[in-house]
């Protein structure tokens, strides 16, 4: 199986791809998961191809992908009868919270016909997802434990049944089942074909050492895959005794041109991947404690390991991609209704979403569990955190086309909306000046009302709410957009997943545009997008740029592009009036001297770390390096802006003119000394005493020879992140050339080496 991406217009509406050998021979293919661009042309499909040519061990074969295939409904030879002879099942032997032996049999799911979803059918085979209960020896269903069997019946060269590929997913997903009680359950598990044990699963309980016992929290799941993260092969009554080990590599340039992945630089050197194994409830190489601060390989638009695989596509990197993608099933984000078998909608933008049941507007998920079955206990080896939760499943689905990754991606998207406090809507005030962005009575996070008495945009908190920082909104909206972008045009189970997720995004973009229509023009022109109470974090704004550039790319809608273009103005607007090094910092100030949020770029100052020596005798300030020996070599220029808050104000409290966040202007600049005035070219203020401060906010016309306000001079620092985000804007067609020129100078001056750290190294064009 593999995924195939298309640039908008490359595969016209009404056509399907043809997979062709170099001599023009067509390869029969089964397609699924077809999703389209707004113009109706194909965006993506999953595929399995029957290759009518021998491939020697260790050799490769190139397939061309051409337009012009027929869009007529595919008809395959395989039926569920082909599956039954293998007698596939998952068996659990209860240890804690579970007594006795429980079996989820594929044939039970086939015969009950309660949850059979045919995902694809065609000349290369037929693909299903079939759900079944775990039953004890007496045949009684457990009620909480459930199994989805992903199974593909392969068709051979003579249309014969060749064999099966199989993957099981074991879960406790139900939000609306109270008995038996929702709790963690421990058991030993095995995968069987008839009486044969295909694999005894080793997993995790409370430690990182895998053992025979597996602990499954409620709202989590795991897979039956082997250590390499691949499906099993079973002959059954098929003709092929074994499956070939086939690896697929995809055209990287085509992927970049499609827009479904960012324009990552393919020339970044990539090291070999560290070998990791898949274990149920394992972590792969994902950080368990997601709230851990600092740059990590799993934080970013795509995790570092997925970018490495995208660029190198070696077998060891593919293994890491697969294992981490499956490991994300252990996040406690599988919130499904037993009544519908579907994820839970919680905003009612439409009165009804077919197949999803009623929108549960009073429910809340994740660790909060309002309106849902609450497990006891509710801890796990995972410590999930929206601000740092990695997006582990988008690239694995885009690459492999394997349906379990789409199911995980969809669940995580629904969970993001469900996680937001339901409330009755938060009011975003549009009147300037004001103390903070959120005005009026705090009314929850899920829906945002623009202006008192204005429109309530249900679900818009996905993009607009992020009191913990823009990163929360960036990653939340990323996951929703990725699931919406790849959800099939026609859902094989009939559920309106695509419609629901697209409605949430449309509501979010509409709220953003409505808000921008009501604020001062200077706020719009500055590209400001502030979600907390005064200080911004430039590296988090960069995260938001990464996310909205990606959203505009993968959705292809003008609404998403509007948000992207707005943020592009932030970076270029700053670069036109100050050195971009001022934003390569931990924080920046958005406040004026009265504590109000500013409505223009003049009030955006970056955090500066160096020694500023205030001399009372001369009322001059002398610049010197701070203890980290950086940022002390620059010279001031007339009109440079400064403000002071926090600890510096404790030292400057005797200065009559000093107020937190009041902006001062450099005057009387001589070498590395200057004075402060209350307005440009104004008279200098006098200092009542001599003090030394090490932190302030500043907007400097030229910060050279220093290159950044904060010490980290590596790809894990702020420079690489912000440079990559601005380059992505440029590749999308936004005018950010001024910012790009300065950032390239900074990154070059810092001698940043992106070797094996490619997630921030983007090209400024698609090719």
N, C-alpha and C positions, 0 to 999 in steps of 0.2 A: 504494500500500500504506500502511496505517496500523495502529497498535495500538489496542486498545480495552480499557480497564480497567473492572472492576466491583467495587463494594463487596460484602463477603460478604453473601449473601442476596438481592442485587438481581436476579441472573439465576439463578433456581432450578435445582436439579439436573434434568437432563432437558430443559431448554429451551435455545434458542439465540437470539442477538440478531436482531432485525429492524431493517433500516435503511430509514427511511421519510421521504418528502418531506412538506412541510407540508400537502399536500392528501390525505395518507394513502396515496400510491402507494408500493408496496414496491419496493425496489431490489435486484435479484439480487446476491448476495454470495458470495464464496468465502472460507472461514475456514480457519485453520490455527493450530497452536501452542496449542491449547486447554488451559488449565490451570485447576485448581479449588481452591477453599478447602477446609478440612477438612470442612465440612458438605456438600460436593458441589456447591455453587453455583459458577458460573463466576467465575474471577478475571481472566482475560485471554485474548485471542485476537488473532491477526493477521488482517487482512481486506483484500480488494480489492472494491470495489463498482462495479457497472455502473449508471450514473445515467441513467434514461430521461427526461431533460429537458435542454434546451440550457442552457449556461452561457456567457454572453458573456465576451469577453476582459476581464480585469480585474474581473469581477464575482464574487460569492460565492453559494453555495447551502448552505442549512442542512439537515443530515440529523438526524432524531431517531433515537435508539437505544432500542428497546423490547424488552421481554421477550416471550415467547410464541411464538418461532420453533421450528420442528420440529428435533429432534435426530437425525432420520433421516440416514443416511450420504449425503453429497453425491455426486452423480455429474455429472462434467463431460464436455463434448464433446471436449476436446483430448486428444491422445495424443502420444507422442514422435515419431510420424511428422510432426507439424506442425513439429517443430524442424529436421528434416534439411535442408530446402531452403535454409536460411540458410547452411549450411556454416560455422558459427562456429568460430573457433580462436584460440589464442594462439601466436605464433611467437617463439622466442628465438634470437638470433644470438650464439654464444659469444664471450667476450672473455678472461676469466681463470677458470681452473678449469672451463671448459666449452669444448669445441671443436665447431665445426660448427653446423648449424641443427637446432633441436628444436621440434616442434610438438605441442601438446595440442589435439586436435580434439574438439569436442562429439560429433560423429557417431561417433568411435572409442569414446567412453564409452558411447554408446547401443548400439552393435553388440556391444561386449564384455559388456555387462550385468553387469559386476563391481561397479559402485558407482552404482546408480541408486536414488535415494530420492525418492519422490513425497511432497512435503510437504503438498500440498493439491490438491483437485479440486472444482470446483463451477461454477455457472452463469456466473461472471465470468471463469473461466480456471483453468488448472492450473499448479502451481508445483513445480519439481523442483530438487534438487541432484544433479548428475551428475559423478562423478569420472572423470578420464582421465589416462593416462600421457603424459609428454612423450616423443616418439619421434623418432629421427633419420630421414634420408631412406631408410635401409634398413629402417625399421620397428621398430628395436630400442628397447625402453623404456630410459629413462635409469636408473631405479632409485631415485634420491633426489628428483628434481624431480617435482612432482605438481600437477595443476590440478583445482579444483572449479569447475564451471560452474553458477551459479545462473541459472535461466531460467524465465520465466513466459510461457506461451502464453495470449493474451488472447482472450476470446470476445465477439463483437460483438452488436449489438441483435437480429440475426436468427439467432443461434447460429452465425454464421460465424466462421472463424478471422481475427482482426483483425491480429495481429502479435506480436512477441516483445519482452520486456524481458530484458536480459542483463547479467550481471556475472560476471567470472572472478576466481578467487583462485589465485595462484601461490605454491607453498609448498615448503619442504624440511622435512617434518614427522616423518620416521621415526626412531624410537628404536631399532629392531631391525634396521636395514640397515647392514652394514659396508662393502659394496662397491657402487658406487664410494664412496670415502671421504667422510665427512661434512666438508664445508668450505664456506667462502664461495664463491659463484660470481657472476661478473659477466657481464652480457650486455646487448644491446639487445633491446627487446621491442615487439611490436605486436599489436593485436587486429584480426582479419580476419573478413570475411564473404565467402565465396568468395575471389576474388582481390583484392577491395577492402580496402584498409587503412582500418578505422574510426578507429583512433587509434594513433599512435606514442607509446609511453609514455616520459616523461622522469622520471628518478628520481635517487636519491642513491647515491654510493659512499662517499667519505670526507669529503665537505664538505657544507655546507648548500645549495650551489648545484646545482640539478637540471641533469642533462645526459642525453645519449643512453644512457649506461651506467648500469645498475642493479646494485647489489651486494646480493645476498640471503644473509644469514647462515643457517646451519643452525638449525632450530627457529623460523624467522620466516616471514612471508608478506607479500604485498601484493595489491592489487586492481587491476582494469582500469578502474575508474571514471574519469570525467572530473574536471575541476578542482572541480566543485561537489559531488562525492561521490555522484552519482546513477548509476543503471543506464543502459545504452544501450538504444536502441530499434532494432529491425531488422524490416523488413517481411516478408522471406522471400516466401512465396506468400500472405501475408495480404492483406486488403482495405484496410487503413489505411496510407497512405504515410508517416504521421508520427504521433507520440504527442503528446497535449496536455500542456502544462506545467501540472500541477495541484498546488497546495499544499493540505495539510490542516492545519487547526488543531483542537486538541482542547479540550474543556471543562475548564478549569483547576480549577473547583470540584469537578467529578466526580473528577478525578484526586486531589485532596487528600482527598476523602471516602473514596475507595477504599482509602487507606492505602498505596498503592504508591509514592507520593512523599511526602516530609515536608510538613508544613503551612507551606510557605514563604509569606511575606507577599507577596501580589500587588500591593501598593501601593508597593513599593520602586521608585524611578525607575531605568530601565534605559537606558543609552546605546546608540547604534547599535554593531553589532559591526564589528570590524576585518576586512576581507576577507582570507581565506586560501584557498589552493588545495591540492587533494589531489595529491600526487606519491608514487609508489611509494617506500617506505622513508623518506618524509618525516616531519616531526614535527608538522605543523600548528602549533598553539600550545602543545603539550605541552613541558614542560621535559625536555631530553635527560638532563641530569645530575640524576637523581631524588634523589640523596642530598643535594642542596643544602639547607642549613638555612634556616629562616625560613618565614614564611607565604607560600604561593604560591596562584595561582588554581586549580591542579590538585590541591591537597591538601584533603581534606575528604570528607564522606560522598558528595556529588556534586561534580564539578568546577564551578567558578564558571560556565564557559560553558554548561554544561547547565542550571544553575538559571536563568540569564538567558534561555535559549531557552524553558524551561518557562513562565516568567512572561510573556515578550513574544511568543514564537512568530512572530517576523518572519522574512522570507526570509534576511536576512543572518545572524541567529543560528542558523537551521536549517542553513545552510551550514557554520558553525563546528562545530556538533554532529556533522554527518555526517563532515566531514573528520577531526576528531580521533578519532571512533569508528573509522574505517577505518585511521587511522594507528597505532592500538594494535596492529594486526596485526604491526607491526614489532618489538614486544616479543618476546624469544626465549622464548616460553611455549607454543608449539604442539608438544606432546609427544604424538605419536600412534604407535600400533603399525601397521606395515604389515600384520601378520597379521589385525588386526581392523578397521583404518581408524578406530579410536576412540581417545579420550584414555586415558591409562594410569591404572588404579586401583592404589593402593599400600597400602590397608588392607583387611584381610579380615574385616570385621565379619560379613559373610555368607560362606559357603563359596564362593559363586559369584554373579556379577552377569551375567545373560544379555547376550550381545553384546559385553561388555567384555573377555572373556578372563580369564586368571588375574590375581589381584592380585599385583603385583610388590613384595612387602614389603621387599625388599633394595635397591630402586632409589631414587635420589635425583636430582632434576632441577635446573633453573635453571643456575647456573654450576658446580655441584658435580659433576654427571654421574656419579653412582655407579650402576653396573649398566646404564647406557645408552650408546649410541654417543656418544662425545665428539668434538665437532668440533675441528679445528685449522685456522686459529686460532679463538679463542673470544672475540674482541672485537667491538664494534659501535659505531655512532654513539650507540646508546642506552647509558645507564648505569643499568640497572634497580635498584630498591631497594624491598624490601617495605614499609619504613616510610613511604615517600612515593609509592608507585605509585598513579597515579590510576585510578579506576573509570570508564573512558571509554565503556563499551559498554552498560550497563544502561539508561540513559535513551534512547539511540538505538533500542534494540530496543523498549522500551516505547512509544515514540512512532511509529516507522515500521513495526514488525512485520517488518522485513526480516530474513530468516533468518541472514544472515552475521554480524549483531551477536550473535545468540544463540550461534552457534558459537564466536565469540571469547570471549564471557562464560563459556561452559562450559569452554573450554580453560584460561582463566585460573584458574577455580575449581579444576580438577583440578591445575593446576601449583602452586597454593598448598599443597596437601596434599603433593605430591611434593617440594616444596622443603624441607620440614621434615626434619631429620636423622632417619633411620629408627631407629637405636639399638634398645633393647629396653624403652623406657619410662622416663620420669622420675618419681621419687617426689615427690609433694607431701606434705610432712610436715604433720601436723595437731596436733602437740604445741606448746603455748606454755609459756614463752617460747622463742624460737629465733632464730638469727642471720639466717636468710633463709628465703624461701618454699620453695625447692627443697632437699630433704633427701636424704641418702643418696647413693649413687653416681650421677653424672650418666649417664643412659642414653639420651640422644636427646631429640628434641622432638616427634615425631609422636604418640606415645601417652603419656598421663599416668596413673600409678598413684596412687590416693588412699590415702595412708598406707602404711607398710611392710606388705607382705603383703596390701594391699587390692586392690580391683578395678582391672584395667588397662583404661582406656577408649581404645580404638584410634581414632586420628585426632583426639583431643580437643585436641591441641596447636594446632589451627586457632584455637580460642578461648582456650585457657589458657596458651599458651606465648608469651612476648614479653619475653625478657630485654632486648631493645633498647628496651623501652618498650611501654606498652599500645597505642600506635598500630599496631604490627605486628599484634597480635591483632585490633584493631578492623578494619583494612582487609582482612586475610586472611579473617576470618569474614564480613565484608560481602560479598565477592565470591562466596564459597561460598553464602551465603544467597540472594543475588540470582539466581544460576544455578539453585539448587534451587527457588526460588519461581516462576520462569518456565519451567522445563523442562516440556514437554508431558506431560499425563497419560498419553497413549499415544504412545510414541516412534515416529515414522514409520520409523526404521531398526531398531526393535526393541531398541535398546541400553538398559540399565537405568541411564541417567545420573541420572534423578530419584531413583531408589531409593538409589544410591550416595551422592549428595550429601546427601540427607536422613538417611541413616544416620550420616554423619560429623557432621552437626549434632546429631542426637539423642544421639550418644555424647558430644559436647562439653557439651551442656546437662546430661546425666546426671552427668557428672564434676563439673561446677560444683555441682550440687545435692548430690551425695554429699559433696563437700568441705565445703560449708556446713553439712551436718548433723553434722560431726565437730569443727568449730572452736568456740571459746567463743561463747556467745550474744551477748556484747558485740561480737564481730567481725561477726556477722550483722546485729545491730541498727544498727551503724555503716555498713553498706553497703560495707565495705572490700573491695577487689579489687586485690591487690598482686602484681606479677609481677617485680619486681626486688629489689635487695638492701637497700633501706632508704629511700631518698628517692623520693618520688613526683613526678609531674608533673601538676598539676591539669588543664592543657590537654589532656594525653593521656588522662586519665580522662574528660574531656569527649568526646574522640573516641570512646572506648568507649561512652559513653552514646548518642551519635549512632548508632553502629553497632547496638547492641542494641535501641534503640527501633525502628529501621528493620527489624531482623530480626523482632522481634515483630509489627510491622505487616504485613510482606509474607508471613510464614509463617502467621500466625494460630494459632499453637500455644501452649498454656499453658507449655510448657517454655521457650520463648524469652521469654515474658512474665515468667517467674520471674526470669531474669537481669536483665531491664530494671527490674523493681520493686526488686530488690536495689540496683542502682546509684542509683536514685532516693533511697534512704534515705541514701546518702552525702551528697548535696547538702543535703537538708533537715536531716539530723542535725547537720551543721556549723552551718547557719544558726541553729539553735535555741540554740546556746551561744556563738557568736562572729559577728563581722562577716564577711560573705561576701567582702569585699575581701581578706581574708587568703588566699583561694584564687585570687584573680586575680593569679597570681604564676608565676614560672618553675618553681619547685619547691616541694615541701612535705616535711616530715620525718615519717617513720613510726617512728622509732627511740626507744628509751629509753636511759638512761645506760649500760646494759650492752651496748648495740649490738643488742639484740633488737628484733624487730618488735613494735609495739604491737598490742593486740587490742581497742582501743576508740577512740572519737572524741577523748577527752581528749588523746591523744598526737599528733594530727594538727595540725601547725603550718605556716604558710605562710612563704615566704622574704620577709624585710623588707629594703628598701634605704633607709636613711637614716643619718644620723650619730647614734650614741649615745656621748655623752661621759661616761666613767666618772671621777668625781672622788674621789681618795683621801682628801682632807681631810673630806669630808662623807659619803662612801660613797653618793652619790646619782648618778643618771644623768640627763643633760639631753638632750632630743631636739632635733635640728637638721636642716635639709635636707642631703642629700648633694650631690655635684657636679652631679647632674642636676636639682637644684632642686625635687625632688618629695618627697612622703612625709615631710615634716618638720613639719607643722602640727598633728598630732593630739595628743591628751592621753591619758595612761594612766588606767586604772581598776583598782581593787583586784581582784586575782585574774587579771589578764592574764598569759598564759604566755609564756615565752621560753626558747629553747635556743640553743646555740652549737656550731658545728662548722666544720671546714675552716680557712680563714685566720684567722677571729676567735680560734680556740683558740690559734694561735701567739702572739697578743697577750695572751691571758688565761691563759697557762700558769702564771703565778706566783700565780694566785688559787687558794687551796687547795680551795675548794668546787667549782671548775669541772671538769666532766668533759664530754666530747663528748656532746651530746644530752640531758644532764641538764636537766629542766624546772625553771625558776625562776618565782616568782610575784611580781607587782608588789604592793608595799606602800608605805605612806607617800606616796601620790600627791599632789603639789601642783603645780597648773598643768601645765607640761611637764617636770616632774621626778618621779622615783620611785626607789624602792629595790628590791632583789631579796631574796627569802626562799626557803628550801628547801621551804616548804609554805604554803598559803593562810593569811594573817594571822599568819605566823610572824615571828620576829625577823629584822631585816635583816642580811645578811652585810656584812662590812667589806672594803673594797678595799685591797690592799697598794700599789697604784700607780695613777696616772692614765693612762688610755689612751682612744683613740677607735677605735671599730669602725664599719664601714659595712654589714655584712651580719649577719643572724641569722635565726632562725626565730621566729615569734610567732603567738599566737592572742589577738586583741584583742576586747574586748566592743564597742568602737565606734571605728572608724577615721576618723570624720569630723573635719575637713572634707576630708581626703584621700580618694581614691576607689579607688586601686589600689596594690598594692605594687610594680608594675613600670611603667616609663614609657610603653610604647606605648598612646597614647590614640586608637586608630583601629580600624576593623573588622579590621585585620590583627593586632590585639593579642589578649590573652587574654580580655578582658571579653566581647567579642562572641561568641567561640566558646563560652564557658561559659554565657553567657546563652541562646544558641540551644539548647544541649543541654538545659538545665533546662526551657526552654519546651516542647521536644519531649516531655520526660517528662510535663509538665502536660497537653499535648494527648492523650497516651496514657492519661490517667486516674490517673497516679501523684500522690501527695500531696507536692508540692514547693512549696507556696504560700509558705512562709517564705523559702526560697531565692530564689524568683522575685521577691518584693517587694523584697528587698535588691538583687538584680542589676539590676532595672529602675532602681532609684535610682542605682546606679553608672554604668550605661550612659547614663542621662539626664544625670548630673552631668559625665560625660566628654564630653558632646555628640558622641557617636559618630554619624557620618553614614554610613548604609548605602548611599548612592547608588551604584548600579552594582556593589555588593558584596553580593549578596543571599543568599549561601549560609549565612550565620549568622543571618539575620533570619527566625525562625520565629514563627508565631502560637501562642497558647496553647490553641487549639481547632481543630477540623477546618474550621470554616466561618467 
